[in-house]
Amino acid sequence: MRLCQKALAKPEQSWPTPLPPPLTIEQNNQIKKLRQPLAEFARQHDMAQELLVRKKVLQDLVTSQQLPDSLHGWRREQLGQLLLAQLNP
């Protein structure tokens, strides 16, 4: 109780940013859909799919409907348009 009172006494600007809401069922389905071309790309290039794109990047892509800044370098060049095309057929 004291801890809550102490925290609430601080200015709102110092509060931590709230966690984003959980993904909807539709957004989770979109992520599953995005994994299909990634699996194919990984198979063609003899790579582990886990090395291509982190789940957080896919979540950011699905929620913003644009390539996140965290997808950069060769991943953005090789996979960016592939992911966008899959997201917006």
C-alpha positions in Angstrom: 0.0 0.0 0.0 2.8 2.5 0.9 4.6 1.6 -2.3 1.5 2.4 -4.4 1.0 5.7 -2.5 4.7 6.6 -3.0 4.5 5.8 -6.7 1.2 7.8 -7.2 2.8 10.8 -5.5 5.3 11.1 -8.3 4.5 13.2 -11.3 2.9 11.3 -14.1 5.7 12.2 -16.5 8.0 10.0 -14.4 5.7 6.9 -14.6 6.9 4.1 -16.8 5.3 3.8 -20.2 2.4 1.4 -20.2 2.9 -2.0 -21.9 1.3 -2.2 -25.4 -2.0 -4.1 -25.5 -1.8 -7.8 -26.5 -2.2 -8.6 -30.1 -5.6 -9.5 -31.4 -6.3 -12.9 -32.9 -6.2 -11.4 -36.4 -2.8 -9.9 -35.7 -1.5 -13.2 -34.5 -2.8 -14.8 -37.6 -1.0 -12.2 -39.7 2.2 -13.1 -37.9 1.7 -16.7 -38.7 1.1 -15.7 -42.3 4.3 -13.7 -42.4 6.3 -16.7 -41.1 5.5 -18.7 -44.3 7.7 -16.7 -46.7 10.4 -16.4 -44.1 10.5 -20.2 -43.8 10.8 -20.5 -47.6 13.5 -17.9 -47.7 15.4 -19.7 -44.9 15.1 -23.0 -46.7 16.3 -21.6 -50.0 19.3 -20.0 -48.3 20.0 -22.9 -45.9 19.5 -20.8 -42.8 17.7 -21.2 -39.6 14.4 -19.2 -39.7 15.1 -17.9 -36.2 18.1 -15.9 -37.6 16.0 -13.9 -40.0 13.5 -11.8 -38.1 12.7 -11.6 -34.4 9.1 -12.0 -33.3 9.1 -8.4 -31.9 9.9 -7.1 -35.4 6.9 -9.0 -36.8 4.7 -7.7 -34.1 5.8 -4.1 -34.8 5.2 -4.7 -38.5 1.7 -6.0 -37.9 0.7 -3.3 -35.5 2.1 -0.4 -37.6 1.6 -1.8 -41.1 5.0 -0.6 -42.1 8.6 -1.8 -41.8 9.9 -1.0 -38.4 13.3 0.7 -38.0 14.5 -2.4 -36.1 14.5 -4.2 -39.5 17.6 -2.9 -41.1 20.6 -3.9 -43.1 20.5 -7.0 -45.2 17.3 -8.2 -43.5 15.5 -5.0 -44.7 16.9 -5.3 -48.2 16.2 -9.0 -48.6 13.0 -9.4 -46.6 11.3 -6.0 -46.3 9.3 -6.1 -49.5 8.6 -9.8 -49.1 7.0 -9.1 -45.7 5.1 -6.1 -46.9 3.7 -8.0 -49.9 2.6 -10.8 -47.6 1.0 -8.3 -45.2 -0.9 -6.4 -47.9 -1.7 -8.9 -50.7 
